[in-house]
Amino acid sequence: MAVVATETPFHVLAVDDSLPDRKLIERLLKTSSFQVTVVDSGSKALQFLGIHDAAVNLIITDYCMPGMTGYDLLKKIKESSSLRDIPVVIMSSENIPSRINRCLEEGADEFFLKPVRLSDMSKLKPHILKSRCKEHYHQEQHHQSDSNSDECGNPANSSSDSINTRKRKAADNEEILPQANRSRRC
């Protein structure tokens, strides 16, 4: 008799200092059936992750925030042995290729230009599934020495083509937010 496990929704930690942007990303994530926790700074994100022992499947963070930038948060996450496997997505309203490349080289899984769109949410699931597979694999190895690691297929890793597909021109984003919100720097 097969046991059917009920999956909990994917949990995303959204980090943005801008209230309108936090509300938008929260709405888009919930519309896409994600469980969402929102915080307004990188330090609060680290605090949440420390208290909840990395109980999130993905982190999506603004690049430009006071105090700790999204890039700084990314570096801290990737330097942590307990957090480094959590996929990180960076968002910015500025289409600066050197910034995008620096984030991707540091370990960001995606880079979205703001305003984030509902269609961007589908790009998150492969990273979460890869993360869940790693988690499942580590649990299986911990509980059984003969576990099979081939049960989970990893999505294709980054190549120059996939990095280029992660970059989207700001002009593609015109339909989500009113014009007044588009001029926000960072």
Salt bridges, closest charged atoms under 4 A:
GLU7 OE1 - ARG132 NH1 2.49
ASP16 OD2 - LYS114 NZ 2.68
ASP17 OD1 - ARG184 NH2 3.43
ASP21 OD2 - LYS114 NZ 3.03
ASP21 OD2 - ARG184 NH1 2.80
GLU26 OE2 - LYS30 NZ 3.17
ASP40 OD1 - LYS44 NZ 3.09
ASP62 OD1 - LYS114 NZ 3.02
ASP62 OD2 - ARG184 NH2 3.79
GLU94 OE1 - ARG99 NH1 2.99
GLU94 OE2 - ARG185 NH2 3.17
ASP109 OD2 - HIS127 ND1 3.70
ASP109 OD2 - LYS130 NZ 3.79
GLU110 OE2 - HIS127 NE2 3.05
ASP120 OD1 - LYS123 NZ 3.40
ASP120 OD2 - ARG168 NH2 2.63
GLU140 OE2 - HIS136 NE2 3.99
GLU151 OE1 - HIS136 NE2 3.63
GLU174 OE1 - ARG182 NH1 3.10
GLU175 OE2 - ARG117 NH1 3.50
